[in-house]
Every structure is written in structure tokens, then in C-alpha cells.
Amino acid sequence: MFMFKNQPKLLVTSFAVATAALIFASPASAWKKQNSHGEKAVADIRGVAKGDQLAPAQHVEYVEQDYSFDRFANDVKSIPLELALTYGATIGLGFTEWDWGSSSFGFKSEGFFGKNTANGGMDKLGHAWSSYVLSDVFARRIRRATGDRHSAAISGALLAMGVQTMVEVFDGFSSSHGFSYEDMVMNAAGATFSYLRQTVPGMDKKIDFRLEYIPSGNVGGFRPHSDYSGQKYLLAFKLSGFEVFEETPLRFLEIHAGYFARGFTAKEASMGISRRRETYIGIGLNLQRILLGDNAENDNVLEDVGRSALQYFQVPYTYYGTRNDW
């Protein structure tokens, strides 16, 4: 049995933050690579390899190849640092935050969004969202290293499922969790959404899957990963992605469809707050378009990180919904 509960949590949290920063901001390779099928691929987001020099940024054309195990293996080899950091941060969090190694292996049926579940389904949406983000991040890094968008989307989703499956297996050795098939279903949903968003033409410009978080004070401290009563999850439909709106002022707006649950924590119960599950619709500001424009090709590192953050996180108080709960 593994017991790491006395390790300092600050170190692990810092490692996790550093992991995210490195994955999002580390420079892509700037040279052409040759994969096992012999086709040439472009690796730098800012330039196209031309002989031994880099030409100015331009659209990269490539011919999609049939996906295979060799392709997957090459994609894995293209992002060793990202994978090592992700697995390292996840394992560290597991032993310090999720009680890994505290019991023998067991299964646990947790339900999905029922009123009698532990968190009203917020934890399940957390699995879907984290799988979606991991899939996107891995795919982005692979695409920068190989130039193949379709292959990167598949490999990114598979690699994200690998991380999430590891989490679920080790959760089986946690006295407070257990292996949950519901978590695996939501993991697969998030990874699938990432794949579709990257491969269906125009979908990435129309829809974002975001997390909004305001510390609730019900579980103590700043805990965006487990403070479920401070979270909302939403789909943001960006009007700028629809041709009919792209030349109108409406391109700066977006329509939200979201969900949150309240009253599921012990502190809320002690205060007499009843359990409730809320869906809502809203209208908000498209901060990506307002602050960064619609052309990501010329983004510098900070702009790239900012655009990604606004894709995955909803800034509070920048929208009005039918159930605001602020």
C-alpha cells in the first residue's frame, strides 16, 4: 500500500501549475520531421520549413494518412516532455489529494446527475471537462510537432483517456473514491467532444466547453478541481463562428447553456441549504474575440496562452444567465 499523505501539498500544486504552463507555452519544434510513412510534416506554428530556413507564417497543407498504431507511436514520441509532466503531476496529486493507496482495490457506483448523488453530477462534468482539455492540449502539441491535424486529434484523445484511465484505476485503491464506470463514461464523452471539435469543420470556432469557478468557502481555500459548489460548466456558442453574424456587432456575443449544483456539501447541509440542480441559458461577451481578435496565427506566447485560457475557462460576471447564483 502506498502512503504519501504527509508529503507537502504546496510542492505538488506548484508542480501541476508548472506542468500546465510548460505544455501551453513551450516552443514548438521549428524543423521538418519525417514520419514512418515518409510524408513531410511542418512542426512550427509560426513558420513553414523551407529548405534550411523558415518562411513567414502561412497555411499548412497536408494529405491525411490512414491512422495506424505506427502513427500513434510516432505521435507519442513527439511529445515526451508533455506526457512526463502530465503523468508526474497527476500521480503527485493522486497521492496527496485523492487518497491513493489508502485501501485495497474496489469499485464504486456513483451515479450521474441524480439528487441523491454525492455532488449532483458536478464531479462527472469535471471528468468530461478535464478529458476534453487534456485531449486538446495533447493534440495541439502533437499537431505542432507533426503538422497532421487529424492524427493529432485521435492521438490526443487516446492519450487523454490513458491518463484518465490511470486515475480511475488508482482511484480504485482509494478509500474515499473507488473505480467508477460513470467516471469513465464521462471521460470518454470529453475526449470525444475534443476530437469532434477539432475535426468537424468550423466547430471549434462555434462552441467552447468551459468551467467557471468562484471559491464557495464550503470546502476551504481555492480548490477549483474539487470545490463543486463554486463551479459551473457550460457550452458557449460563439456567434462570431456563424457566417450570418461574423460581420455584425453580434460577433462579440455568445450564447451559454450551463449547469451547476448547490447544497451538496456538508457545510451547506449544516446551514440548512437544500440540494438543487440548475440548468441555465445566458448571453455573454466573447472575450476571445474582443481582446484577441479572430486571427490566432500571429499570436505571441502570451496571447496564445490567453486565448487558450478563455477557451477553457469562463470569466465570472461577463454574462447574464437565467440562474446566475452569484
Helices and strands as residue ranges (DSSP letters): H 9-25, E 33-34, E 40-41, E 48-50, E 53-55, H 69-77, H 80-97, H 122-146, H 149-171, H 181-199, H 203-206, E 207-213, G 228-230, E 231-238, G 239-241, G 249-252, E 253-262, H 266-270, E 276-285, H 287-292, H 301-312, E 319-321
